[in-house]
């Protein structure tokens, strides 16, 4: 090759309409799995009838379920009940466990032992009083695999909202300012997490979090947290560059215990709701200043 042409290419001088880049391609600048490589785990696999009649029966049941969801969807659209009609300071309950076993099916529970990454246990059931009971044992003992440096977490997370025919529709919480929980804790600290609908794979693991401190004892407590206080994290790490929650695209809500204190935990939940406080004017509690590119993560 002509030395002059080679010099132009190496120093990245435009030649025609294209440029020659000598930097290495970033082949892993993406997330290929929304679960971060963790496999899907089931409590128990349902045995499906693979016969022709069994497949017809299963398909019929699915059609009935989907059309039932479609009926509820049409009914909701016909009422056109605006969220703005909610009274100030009133709590709009989204999840309530009171004597309702079906409410447990709206949640997924996981812990480190599900993925052979620890020895913690978790369960979500109805308490003797008919409330939701998030309980188990948090174990910080490391598996002897030579890979993990820390472990010990248990989590309960709501299922993404779904419409008929497997259509996912995020929650629209834009009219609310606070999240409200009525709980009875054990004195341990829990972490609340909110995920949103995203368009890019690099944002799959973004979670907006804020701690919830509980009191021990027999009394119920009301936890009221502004959405403006939630901070953004990715893969468990708090990000330097923060952003507020896009409340019109909320996908899931979860409660996690990972306080590095081994032992049993017990969190009783009556309901989880939302509230509009007209006196709350804070939009975001953390710094949002501009910095040079590639300085913050």
N, C-alpha and C positions, 0 to 999 in steps of 0.2 A: 504494500500500500504506500502511496505517496506520503512522505513525512509531513508535508503541509496539511494534507487531509486528516492524517492521524492526530496532529496537534489540535486541529479545530474540533475534532470529536472528543478528545480527552478533556479539553477545557470547556466543554459544554457550550460551544458557540453554535447558534442556530444554523443549520444547514438545510435549506428549503423549509419544509413545514414541520419537520420532526426534530427532536433532540435526542442525543445519545447520553444515557445516564450510566455511570460506572458503579453506582452504589448497588449493594446486594438487595434483592427483592425481599420484602417483609412478608414471608409466606404465612406467618401465624398471626397477623394483625387482624384477627377476627375470632369470633366464638362459634364453633361448629355445633355446640349442643346447648340448648336452653337449661339443662340440668347440670352443666359443668362437668360432664363425664360420669355422673352418678347414674346407676341403672334404676329402672322403675322397680319398685318393691311393692308387693301385694301382701296383705294380711292372709288372705286365702284366695286361691284361684277357683273361680266357679267352673264346675264341670259342664261343658256345653254338649248338647245333644247334636252329634254330627250327622244324624240321619236326615233324610229329606223332610220328613214330617217335623223333626225337631227344628230344623232351620226355618221352616214355614211358621212354626209356633213362635220362635224367637223374633222373626221379622214382624209378625203381627203385633207382638207386645211392644216392640220399638215404635211401630207406627202409631199405636194407641197413645203411647207416652208423648210422642212428638206432637200429635194433634191436640193433646191436652194442654201442652205448653203453648201451642198456637192459639188455643181458645183463651187462655189467660192473657196472652199478649194482645189479642184483639180487644178483650174486655178493658184492659188498661188503657189502650189507645182511645177507646170510645169515651171513657170518663175524662181524659185529658186533665187530670188533677195536677195543678202546678205546684212545684215545691215551694214557691214563694208564699203560698198560703199558710205555711207553717208558722205557728206562733213563736214570738221571741222567747228565748230561754227554754222552750219546750224541747224535750228529748224525743227525737225520731228514732225509735228502736229498730235496728237492722237485724240483730241476732238475739233471740231470747230462748233460753233453755228450759223454762219452767214447765216441768212435767211433760216434756215433748221429746220422745226418743227420736223422732224424725229429724230434729235439729242437729243431732250428732252426725248425721250423714252429710251435712253441709261443710264438714271440716275434715282435714287430713292431718294425721299426727305422724311425726317422724322423730328419730333420735339417732345418735351416732352408731348404736349397735345394729341398726337396720342395714348399714353399709359396711359392717365389719371394721368400723373405725372407732370403737369404744365399747363400753359395757353398760351404758345408761338404759333405763327403761321409761316408757311413757304410756299413758292411757287417758282416754277421754270418755267419761261415762256420766250417768246421772247420779247425783249424791242422794243420800236418804231423804233430803228435803226437796228433791226434784230439780235441783240446779245443775248446771254443767260443772263437772269436776275434772280439772286438768292436774293429774298427779303422776307420780312415779319416783324414780331414784336417779339422781345425777351422779355419775361416776367419772372421776377425772383420771382414772388409771389408764395408762397407755397400752395399747396392744404391742406385743413384741414382734413388730414387723420391721423395725429400723427405719420407718418412713415418717410416721407421724411425730410431731413435736408437742402437740397439745390436743386435747379432746374434752368432751363433756358438754353436750347440748341436747335439749329436747324442745320440740316445736309443735305448735298447732296452727294450722293455716286454713283459711276459708277457701272453698272452691271458687274458681272464677265464675262470675255470673253468666248464665247461658240462656239463650232463647231457643225457639223451636228449630229443629233440623240442624243441631250442632253449631249454631251461630253464637259466637261469644260477643257479649256486649258489656263494656266496662261500666262501673258505677259512675254516676255523675254527682259528686259531692261538692260542687262549686258553690252552692248556696250556704254551706255550713262553715263554721269557724272552729269548732271544737269537736273532739271525740270524747264520749262519756262512757265509763264502764262502772258497773256496780259489782264489786268483787269482795271476796273475803279471803285474805291471803294468810301467809305463814311468816311474814317478816322478811321474806327474801325479795330480791330485786329481779324484775322481769324486763324484757325488752319488747316494745311494740314495733311492728314492722308493717309498712304499706308498700306494695308494689303497684306499678302503673303499666298501662299498655304502651309499648315502645315500638319504634319502627326499624331500629337497627340492632344487629346482633351484639354490638359492643355494650348495649344498655340492658341486656337480658338480666344481669345480676345486680342491677341498681335497686337498692331498698332504702326507703326513708324510715328512719328509726328514732325512737325516743324512749328513755327508761321509765318504768313504772315501779314505784316503791310501795310495797304493801306493809300493812301492820299485822302483827300476830294477834291472836285473841279471838273471841267469839263474835266480834261486831263487824258488820258490813261497812265498807267504805266506798265513797264515790270518787272516782278518778276522772278528772276533767283536764284535758290537755289541748292547747291550741294547735292547730295544724301548722302554724307558723314556727313552732318550736322544733319540728321534725327536721333532722339533718340527714344528708344523703351519704350512703355508704355503698361500696361495691365489693362483693366477695368478702364481706366482713370487715373491711377497712374503711374508716371514715375518710372521705375525700377532702382534699384541700380546697378545691373549687366547689362551692356549694350552690344549690339551686332549690327553689321552693317546689312543693308537690303540685303537679298538674292534677288538681282535684276533680276535673271533669273526665279523667281517664283512669280511675282507680280500678285495679284488677283484683287484688287480694289484700286481706288483712290477717296478721298473724301475731302470736304471742310466743316468745322464746325465753327459755331460762338457760343461761350459760355464764353463771357468776363465779365459776371456778371453785365453788364450795361443795365438796362431795356430801351427799346426804339426800334424804327424802325431801320432796317438795309437794305442796298442795295448794292449788288455787281454785277456789269455787267462784263460778261466774253466774250471775243472774241474767244480765243483758249487756249488750254492746250497742250503743246508739250514737247519734250525731246531734249537734246543737248549734243554733245560730245565735250569736251574741252581738247585738248591734254596737255595743260599746267597745268591742275589740277591733282596733284599727291597725294593729301590726300586720304587715304583709309577710315579712321574713325576718327572723331574729339574728341571722348571721351575716358576715361580711359578704358583699357581692361586688367587690372592686375588680377592676380589670388589671390583668398582668400580661407580661410578654408571653408569647406562645412557648410551649414545652417547659414551662417553669413549674406549673402545678399539675397534679395528676387528677 
